[in-house]
């Protein structure tokens, strides 16, 4: 069971999507406080509740009062959700349990639950109003963390399938370009971690698969703060590659050891500077830190020159237009 939460401004569009009978074979399996004549009356019911004041007479004006939750279940649990009244009832029950786990009272909340049949795995869509029936506001504070805990408790309670690895259950053909490249990089990095014993071996193996690794370091102290991976012009930080920080510099340092951190390396003339970003190959970096640096040919600098990741609004060529590790001034290219 996985629940994906989005926040929207308008009820009409998401209601039409959730209850799309023609394309999604959708049907309403649960509801509270809405008029179910058609999608227009459902949307109007949601919209009307936005004008209800709370117990103190205050009228809350929310820019995004709509919550849409896509709840998907593992294909291995398909037999638990037959295309029948019993299957619908169980799915609606789990959606309502999710609301309770999130601190939302189904009896005091406007919502609809629509089951879809356009995919192989069982899934449904929950749409609810952030303005409760008593006029109070339903909080969405820390909802991502609470959502993960809620799904885990529900799966444990009902014996639903836990996924072992997200990447193993993804159909690459259905991914967008961003997600497909991210998945490819993750698989390659994972394989190289398993077969490497140090940073240099790790970097060389990744380079053979077309991935360039770059460290992010503090300008003054030279302390490494992060790592990013670049493949085919797409760059993504280790913290955004997924799986709870498995591919970050801090985690990898536990296996490969921390690289020496010396502030004086940033002042060496061998660095290539571009808009306060510095690049240097990892082999060179190791030689400098171990005082084994030897001069290279004059053409080596231009061969190692890279470009800063573009900002949004420009032509999109990389996975991440903004990476937290890249806010520092210096980079060491592996």
N, C-alpha and C positions, 0 to 999 in steps of 0.2 A: 504494500500500500504506500503510495506516494501522493502527497497533496501539494499542488502548486498554486500559490496565492497571487492574484493580481488585483490592483485597485484601479477603478475607473470612475469617470465623471458622469456617464450617462447610462441609464438602465435599458433604454430601448435596444441598443445594438447588442448588448450581451444577452438579453433575454431572447432576442431573435436567433442568436447563435445557439444558446443552450437548448432552446425548444424548437430546433430546426427539424421538423418532421420529414421534410422532403429529402435533404441531403444526409442527415445524421440518423435517420430513423428514430428520432428522439421521442421519449414519452416521459411525462411528469410522474415521478414516483414518490414525491413528498413535497409538502408545502405548508405554509402558515401565513395567514393574514393577507392573502392576495386573491384577486378575483380571476378565476381560471377559464374565462370564456374564450379568450385568445391572447396572443402575445401583447397586443395593445392594452388590454385591460390589466394584464400582469404588470406591465411597465407603469401604467397610470397609478396602480395601487402602490407601487414602490415610491413613485414621485410624490404622491399625496402625503405620505408619511413624513416627508422631509419638513413639512410645515407644522408638525406637532411639537409644542413646547414641553420642556421637562417639568418635574415637580415644582421647580422654583419659578416657572413661567418663562424660562429662557428658551429662545429659539436658536438652535445651533445651525450655523451655516457651514457646511463642509464642501470644500472644493471637489473632493473625491469620495462621495458617500457609498459607492458601489464596491462590493467585494465579490470577486469571482474566484472560486476554488475548483480546480480540476483535480479530481480524485481518481487515481488509476490503481488497479490491482494487478498482481503478477499473473501472467498467462497460466502459471501452475495452479492458480486458485480459481480457474474458470469454472470448474465443477461446483464451486460454492455459490455461484451466481447464475443459475439457469434462467433461460428466457421464459420466466413464469412469474406469477404473482409472488411466489415464495422467494425467488431470487431478487425481485424488485424490493420486497420488504426488507430483506437482509441488507441490501446495498443502502437503502434509505436509513436503516438503523445505524449503520456504520458512519454515514455522513452526519447524522444527528449526534452520535457519540463524539465525533470529531469536534463538533461545535461545543459540546459540553467540556471536552478536554481543553479547549481554547478559552474557557470561561464565558462562553456565549450561551444564554438560556434560550433554547428553541421555542419555548412557550412565549417568550417576550420579544421575539425577533421575527421580522418578515423574511421569508426565504422560499425558494423553490429548488427542488432537486430534480434534474433531468438526466435520464440514463440514455447513453448513446450506444449504437451498435455498428459504427463505421470502422472499428479497429478490431484486431484479434483479441486484445486483452480487455477484460471488463473495466468499464470506467463510467463516471458520471460527472455532472457539473452542478455545483452548488452556487447559487447566487443569493446573497443576503444584503439587507439594508443596514448600514452602520448606525442609523437612527433607530433605536429600539422602540417597541410599542409604547413605552412610557415616556418617550421623548429624550431619553438619555443617549449618550454617544457610546458606542461599542469600541473599546480601545483596541488599537492594532500595534501597541508597543511590543517590541521584541517578538513579533509574530513569527519570524522565521525560526528562531530557536524554539519557541513554544510549539510550533508546528512539527518539528522533527521529533520532539519528545512525545507529542500527542499521537503521531503515527506509530511510533515505536510501542507505546503502551497498548494501542488498539490491536496491533499485530500480535503482541504477546497474549493479550486477553482472548483472542479468537483463533489463535494458532495459524495465522496467515503467514505466507512465505516471506522470509527476509532475503533480500538480494545480497549475493556475495561480493559482486563487483559491478558497479554501474556500467563500466565500459563493455563488459561482456554481454550485457543485455540490451545494448543499443543496436538498432538497425542503421548502419552507416548510410544506406540509400535514402533514408528519410531526414538526414541531417542537413542543416544549412551549411554554407561554405565555412563560416566561422567555427561551428561545432565540429564539422568533419575534420578540419585541419588540427583543431585542438585535440581530438581523439587520436589522430595519427601521431602527433608529437608525444602524447602521453604514452602510447604503446611503445614507441621507440625508446623513450627515456627509461621506461620501466625495464625493458630488456637490457639496456646498457648498465643500469644500476646493478642488476643481478650478476652481470659478468665483469664488473670492474672492481678493482681494489684500491684505486687512488684517483685523484682528480685528473691527472694527465691521461690515464687510460680511459677514463670516463669521457673526457673531451674528445679524444681521438676516435673512439668508437662512434660517438654522436656525429662527428664530422664526416665519417664514412657514410652515414645515413642522411647526410645533408642538413644536419642541425648544428648551428653555431651557438655556443653558450657564452653569455656575457655576465660578468659580475657587476653589481652596483656598489660603489664604495663612497664613504664620506670624504668630502674634499679636504678637510683639515686633518683628520686622524688617520685616514687611509683604511679605516675599518670597513670590512665588507658587510653590506646590509642586505643584499639580496642577489638573486640569480634570475636570468631570463633565457628563453630558448627561441631561436630564430630559424625558421625553415621556409624556404620558398618565398621569402619576403614577408612572412607572417611572424610576429614576435609576441610572446606571451610570457608573463612572469611565472616563477615557480609557485607563488602563492595562489595564482589563478588557474593553475593547471589542474587542480582538483585533488580529491581524496585527502582532505584534512591536512594540508601542508606536507604531504609526502615528498614533494619535489622541490621544496624550498632549500635555501642554502643552509639554514640551521639544522634541518633534518638530515641532509646529505653529509653535513660535517660530522655527524655522529658515526657515519660509516667510513668516510674518507679522511676524517681529521680536519681541523680548522687550518686554513692557510695563514701564514704569518702576516701580521698587520703592522705595517711600518709607514708612518706619515711621510717620510722623505721620498718615497717612490713617486709620489704625485708631482714632485718638482723636477724630475729627471727630464732631459731634453728628448728622450726617445719616445715620449708620449705624443700622440697625435691629438690636437685639440680642435674640436668643432663645437662652437656655441656652448662652451663650458662642459662639454662631454668628452671624456678621454677614453681611448680604446687601446688595448694592448693584448697580443696573443697570450694565452695561458702559459705556453712554454717559456716565453720571454719573461713573463711575470715571475715564474718560479726561479728563473736564472737570476733575476734581479734580487729577489729575496734571499737567495742562497749565495749571493756575491759571486756568481759564476757567469755574469753577463759578458757577452762578447759582442763586438760591433758587427752590425749587419750591413748589407749593401744599401746604397742610398735609395733604391727602389722599393725597399721593404715597407716603408711607411705608406706609400700610396696604395700598395696592395692590400693593406689592412684597413683602409678607410671605409667607414660605414656612414650611414645617414641617420639622423635622429628620427625617432618615430613621429609621424605626422599627427597634427591635431585634427579633431573632427571638423568637418566643413571642407577639408581638402580631399583629394582622391584617396579612397580607402584601400590600403595595400597590406595592412598588417592586422593580426588578431586583436591586439590591444593598442588603442590610440593613446591610452594613458595607463601607465603602470606605476604603482606606488614606489617601487624601487628606483624608478628612473627620475625621481624628483631630486636626487642628489647630483652633484656636479661631475663626478668622475666615474668612468666605466672601464672595466678590464675585460677585453674580449678574449674568450677562450679559443 
